[in-house]
Amino acid sequence: MGRVLFQKYEILEQLGKGGAGRVFLAKDKNLNRLVAVKERAAQEADFGREVELLKELRHPGLPEIYDFFREEESDYLVMEYVEGISLRKYLERNERVPEVLAVKWALELCEILIYLHNRKPAIIYRDLKPENIMIRPDGSIKLIDLGAALRCGFGEERELLCMGTPGYSPKEQWQGTKGDKTWDIYGLGAVLHEMLTGENPMFPPYERRPLREYDRGLSGGLEQIVERCTSESPMDRYQNAEQLKEALCHPGRIGSFQQICWQLKRVIVSVSFLLAVLSVMLPLLKGVPEEEIPLPFLKVPLVLFGIWIFLRCILLRWSHSGRKRAGYFLQKQEKKIWLTGKKFSGLYVLLFFLLGGVCGMQLPAGNVVYAGENEEKLWVEMRDEQGRKLLLKDGAVYKPEVSVRFELPVFRLPEEEIRLQMVAEGQDGSVYCSRVFLIDGGVKK
């Protein structure tokens, strides 16, 4: 290093590099202070827009801009150097953020979004993610890199650009670029979910399950807040950062309401089960005429048990927003292929459908092959790229979009070292073999 820009900024080290350019740590020789210098190609119009945005902004949660100049066919933006580490590095070191601290940082992000969204015209940040959130030594945060920020109604040329990060941006952000405040609400919800669970939505299994499925100790109110923020429908999200801030300040209210609803559902399910049992036991205690066995004696109990199964699966397995939680229902992908969202065995789902036959529900016609059902053969589970178990009808052809996984549960392996090799046979008779894997089944205990 040692290079001097604009005759006064001495480059000390490179802080980062990406597709948009490089960021350097530099020293302002005139004022004797550390600054961050962002370098981009001079032809990039977005860089000029970022400068214009930053010039107008004054908020403790945003970096202050000091200078802007062009040198050797590159543009340079000189701004406040934010000491500390990114939220991404924090998560890499600690895996999760304590609930109280996560809420504190989420509230600070709300304050920043309120400031940006209330500008005239409103500014949509569009790229909330851990990499763009800096944690300062005093514990406060700053939101950096406004390169993706969008003024609502910015202009025709701006509306041609789609920017964001998969996993942190809602689907509609990639379909149109007229700014929507709920895009940032979605991003904040995704960041809060990752802080509390440590699950990066950009990595497999590419899903975001409710908070309390990761940790039952987390607040039920926070779970409701995150699910509302990350709803697929923009209308179901908080419509502005003020609403989200108010909810984060009082998550207990939401949690209490959720607990009341949950207990009410449990009471309804328990009462329906009790009625079903009594409909069997009471006639038996009184004595059932031989000509009424099995019907009409079992007619009422079967109906009541069917109602109990229905209520149990609907009331206790349905999220507050009316969407099914992954894993409790079979999802039809094709006529011969069914998926389960659960990471464990799909036997529970099959049992549900079998019992549901009382109400006229049946499995799809044909033989369903459950991988590993033959105890004498090697137990193999087939899953799609999202980790969902595949229940294949005999002769079905599965067409994976990205990949397909074959899993061997350790507890199903033989008590000895085995040599495993995958052999695939094409329609023309061609044979393809993988390398040989050595697996010791004797160490599973």
N, C-alpha and C positions, 0 to 999 in steps of 0.2 A: 504494500500500500504506500502511503506517503504522497499520493497524487493530490494536487491542489486544484480545486474547481473555482472558477470565477474569481481567482486570485485571493480567496479568503477561506474557502472550506477545505480543510485537510482531511482526506479520507483515511480513517483508522482501520476499519474492518467492514466486511460484508455481513449484513444482518440476515438477509434472505434473498431468494431468487425465485421467480416464477415466470409464467408465460407472458405476464404483463410488463416485466422488467425486473430491476434489481433495487434493493434498499441497502444503503450504507450508513454506518455510524461515522460521523465526521465531527471535526472540531471547528467552530467558528473562531478564527484567529483574531478577529477584531474585537469580539465581545467575550472571548475566552469561555465558551460554553459548548456543551455537546448538543448536536442536532442530528436529526435523521434526514437523509437525502435520498429521495426516490428518483430513479432514472428510468426514462422510457424513450422510445424512438420518437423523434420530433413530429412524424406524420400522424401520430395517434391523436385524433381529435378528442377522445374521451379524457385524456390527461388534462387538456385545457379546461374541460367541463368540471373535472374534479377540483381544479384550482379555483375556478369561479365559485363553486359550492363552498369550499373551505374558507375563502376570503370573507364570506358573510357570516360564518358560524362562530359563536362564542359560547361555549359550554364547557364546564369542568370535566365532562365525560368524553370530550372530543379533543384531538390534538390541535394545537394552535399552529397556524401557518406563518412562516417567517419571510420566505423569499421564493421567487420563481424566475428561472433564467434558462436560456438556450445556449448550448456550447457543443461544438463538434457534432452537429446533426442529432443531438439528443436534448430532450427537455429534462430539467431538474427541478424538483419541488423540495424545498427546504422547510422542514416542520419540526415541531417539538419532539424531542427524543423522550419516549415513554420508557422509563426504567421499570424493570420487573420481568415477569414471564407471561407467556400466553396461557390462556385457559387450556389449550391443547396440551402444553407441556405439564401443566398442573395435573391434568387427568392422567397423563402417562406415568407420572410419579406416584400419584395417590389413588388412582382408579376412580374414585368417586369424590363428590363434594358433600360435606355434612349438610343436613337438611336446612339448618338455620342459616348457614353461610350461603347456600344456594339460593334461598329466598332473598337474602340481602342483595346478592349480585343481580338477581332477576329484577328486583325493585329499582336498582340503579339503572339497569338497561331500560326499564319502563320510563324512567325520567328522561333518558336520552331520546327515546323514541317519541315521547310527548313533545319534546323540544323540536325534533325534526318534523314530525307530522303536523305541528301547528304553524310551521312556516307558511308564508304566502308566496308562491304555491307550496303545497306540502312536499316534503322530501321523503321518498321511500328508500330505506337503506338497501334492502333486497338481498343481502348476503350475510345474515347473522350466522355465525359459526364460531366454535372455540378458537380457531386460528386468528380471528379478527378481534378477539377480546383480550386485552392486556390487564394483568393483575399487578397493581403497583405495590411497592414495599409497605405502604400504609394500609393495604387491604382494599382500597377502592379500585374501581375498574375504569378503563377507557376503551372506547370503541374506535378502532383504527381502520384505515383503508376504505375510503368512501368512493373508490373507483366504480363500484356498481350502483351507487346511489342514483336515484331517478326523481326528477321533478315531475309531479303530476301534470300532464299536459305539456311536456317539455317541447314537443315538436315532432314533425313527421319523421325526420331522420333518426331521432332518438328511439322512436317506437319500433324501429326495425331490429333493435338489439334485445336479445333475451339473455339475461345474466342471472347467476345464482349458483347454488351448490346442491346437487342431488342429496336427498335425505333431510336437508334443512329448508328447502323451498317447496311450496305447494305445487301441485301439478299444473294449475292454471297459470302459474308464473311463466311456464315454458310455452304456453299456447298463445299468449298475448302480452304485450308489454305496457299497457296503460296501467300506471301504478295503482295499487290497492293497499291500504294500510294493513289489511289482514294478512298480507304476505309477511310483513315483519312480525305480526302476532304469531303466525305459524312458526317462523324461525326462532322466536324467543321460546316458544313452547318446546320445540325440538332440542334447543340448547339446555333448557331446564331439565328435560327428560334425561339427557345424557349426563348432566351433572349429578343427578340423583341415582342413576343406575349404572353409569360407566359404559353403556352400550352405544357404540358409534354406529349411526344409521347408514354410513357409507360402506360398512363391512358386513359380510354374511352374519346372520341370516336376513339382513335388510328389512327388518321389521321393528315395530315399536309397540310393545305390549304394555298394558296398564302397569303403573308403577308398583303396585302392591303384589304383582305376580313376581317381581324381582326381590322385593323386600317387604314383608308384612308389617314391618315397623314404620314404614313411611306413612305420612298423613293421607287419609282418604280424601280430604279436601284438596290437597295438592294433586292427587291423581285425577280428580274431576277437572281441575284447572288445566292440567296438561292435555287431557283428552279433548277439552273444548278448544284449546289453542290449536291443536293439530288436527282438527276435524277436516275431512275431505271437502265439506261444503263451506265456502266462505261465509254464508249466512249463519252457520252454527257457531262460528268463532266469536270471540270478543271483537267488537267492531272498532275499538280504539284502545290505545295503551292506557288511558285513564280507567276504563272498565277493568282491564287486567290488573292494574296496580291496586285497585280497590279490592279485588278478589284475593290478591296475594297478601294484602294487609289483614284479611280476615278469613283465612282458609278454614278455620274451625267451624264457621257457620255452614260452609258447604259440606264439611265432613260430618257434622252433626245431622244435617238433613239426610245425607247418604246413609248414615247408620240407622236412622229411623226407618227409612224406606227398606233397607236390607232386613231389619228385624221384622217389619211388617210382612215382607215376602216370605220369610222363614215361617212365620206364624201361619200364613195361608197354606203353604206347602205341608206343614206339620198337621194342620187340621184336616186337610184332604187325605193324608195318609191314614190318620186315625179313623176317619169315617170309612175308608176302604177296609181297614182291618176289622172294625166293628161289624161291617156288613157281612163279614165271613163268620166271626165268632158268635155273635148273638143268635143267628139262626141255628148254629150247631148246638149251643147251650140249651135252646128251647126244644131242639129235635127237628130234623128235616125229614119229611115223608120220603120214602124210597123212590116214589114216582117223580119227585122233583129234583133228583140228582142225576146228572150234573146241572141240567137246566130245568126250570128257571132259577134254581137256587144260586147259580154262579153268574147269572146275568147282571145283577146289580153290582156285585163285587168287581167283575171284570170291567164294567164301565167306570166305576170309581177308581180302580187302579190305573186305568187308562188316563183319566183326568189327572191323577196324581203325577204320573210320568210326564204328562204334558206340562203341568205347572212347574214341576221341578226343573225341567229342561229350559222352559221359557223364562220363568221368573228369576231363577237363581243363576242362569247362564247367559243373561242378556245384559249388555252394557247400558248405561244411562242414556246414551244417545240413540239407542235402538239398533245398534249394529251388533252383529254376532261376534263374540270373542272367539279368536282363532282356536280351533281344536274341538269344539263341542258338537259340530255338525259336519257332515260330509259335504265337500264342495265339488259339484259336478264340473269337470273340465271338458270331457268328451263323453259320448254315450257309453264307452267301455272303460273309462278311467275315472276313478274317484280319488280325492285327496283328503287327508286329515291334516288339520293345522297343528296338532299336538306333536311334540318331539318324542313322545313315548308311544307305546303300543296302541294301535287303533282298536283293540278289542272292546274298550269301553264304548266306542262309537257304534260298533257292530251290535253290542248288547242292547244299546238304546233302540236301534232299529228293529231288533227282534222282538223286544218287549212292546214296541210301538205297534206291532202287528195286531194287538188287541183293538186298536183304533183304526184298523184298516191300512196301516203303513207297512210297506214291504220293501225289501232290498230290490235293486234292479234285477230284471230277469237275467238268468244265466249264472254260471259258476263264477264266484269271486275268489280269486286266489290270494291268500294271505301269505306273504313271504315268510318262510320259516315255520309253517304249520306242521311240517313233517319232522318229527323229532329225530328220525334216523339220518336225516340229511343235514348239511351245514346250514345253520340259521343265517339267512341274509335278508336284510331290510333294504328296500329300494325307496329312495326319496328324490324329490325334485331339488332344484337349486336353492329353494328357500327352506329346505329341511322338512317339508311335509311328506308324510308317508304316502306311498302310492298303493292303492288297492286296484289291481288290474283284473279286468274280466279276461277269461281264457281267450288267448289269441289276439288281445288288444295290442296296438302299436303305439308306444309313447314317443312323442316328438318333443324333446327338450329344447327350450329356448336358449339356455346358456350351458347347463351341465346337468348331469344326473349322478346321484351318489348311491353307492352300495355300502351299507354298514354291517359289520359283524359284531353284535353285542358280545362283550368279553365273557359274560357269564354263560354264554351258549357255546363257547369254544370247547373242544375236547381237552381232557387233562393231559396234554402232551404237546410237543413242538410239532407244528404242522407247516407244510410248504404250500403256500397259496399262490395260484396263478390264474389270471382271468383269461378265458378263451372265448373269442367271439367268432361266430360263423356267419358269413354273408349269404345273401340269397343265391349267389352264383357258386356257392361251395367254398369260397375263399375262407381261410382260417387266419385269425389274427390273435396273437398271444402277447400278454404283458410280461414284464419281468417277474421273477419268482420272489415272493415275500416270505420270510421265515417269522412265524408267530408262535410264542410259547404260551400255550393255554394254561400251563401249570402255575403261573404267577398271578392269576386273577384274584386269588383269595389273599 
